């Protein structure tokens, strides 16, 4: 028998092991590492968002940090959870780069993000292909979960269809009969306005006119739009599917031009920027959103108290969304008994409804949170007052 030096044997063994690893694709390698992780291996969650430039993030990061601290008190599957913060700059090109970087790392188990719908929808394809579970706490565009084959994509927030349907009923209950609809011309604004208009038609709420604007729309275009409405339409209220700061600037113009009907908006108005820009002009604006620190419920108020003790101020809707979503991810892993993304996804879909900070949480087959009610609040004296729904 021919003698083979020990160093050569070791080299051949290493090469064989490397070859076996190379046979696994990115999704398989991620699953393999998850199944073979030990107590000393952290559970790494990517958290992509425009951390440095988007003012309406509110207390989103604080919500994640507080949840992380609580989760690590007991740990998940005897492992510590870590957050990998990544700034996508609110740019689709940068977000694709960030998503690819996260997807290329087989030690990352899941992603909490992205923050904006126009980013979440396209980059979800990257995460699915690389076997990485994605759960957003903020993106509401229905297209995110309506496409086939995205078994690893989840949303822990009502989508635009769910939200706008409830807002249309709210408007009808307020006695509004004739509505104007104005939407920002992007994924978020169109989906919100489409769902509102569709539900309005079903319940007998009359949409007398609908228009859109984009980031190039300025004072001249808004002035013509408002003059047209005043001269040619009768209306009881305006549904505004936009985001601050531009949506706040429109409200100021409408009030300056004598439009005094109620203005109702979606979560794109759920920011202190609303009155920081609009001042007293935005008093009375109604916002449909997901959480208010004055809303009833033992879980909600326990969260509010803990958040206030930790940070010295009250949580906003984005703090609650982020906090709740990280806890949901941890619960899915605990119930799956593994951090393997496919197993966690299955556990989330089979999970029994449980009461969370935001209400009862369960997911449908597409990965959308099911039967989650929104809440409403109204601006009074540069402050959001709780209305309920």
Buried (B, 14 or more C-beta within 10 A) or exposed (E): EEEEEEEEEEEEEEEEEEEEEEEBEBBEBBBBBBEEBEEEBBBBBBBBBBBEEBEBBBBBBBBBBBBBEBBBEEBBBEBBBEBBEBBBBBBBEBBBBBBBBBBEBBBBBBBBBBBBBBBBBBBBBBBBBBBBBBBBBBBBBBBBBBBEEBBBBBBBBBBBBBBBBBBBBBBBEBEBBBBBBBBBBBBBBBBBBBBBBBBBEEEEBEBBBBBBBEEEBEEEEBBEBBEEBEEEEEBBBBBBBBBBBBBBBBBBBBBEBEBEBBBBBBBBBBBBBBBBBBEEBBBBBBBBBBBBBBBEBEBBBEBBEBBEEEBEEBBBBBBBBBBBBBBBBBBBBBBBEBBBBBBBBBBBBEBEEEEBBBBBBBBEEBBBBBEBBBBBBBBEEBEBEBBEE
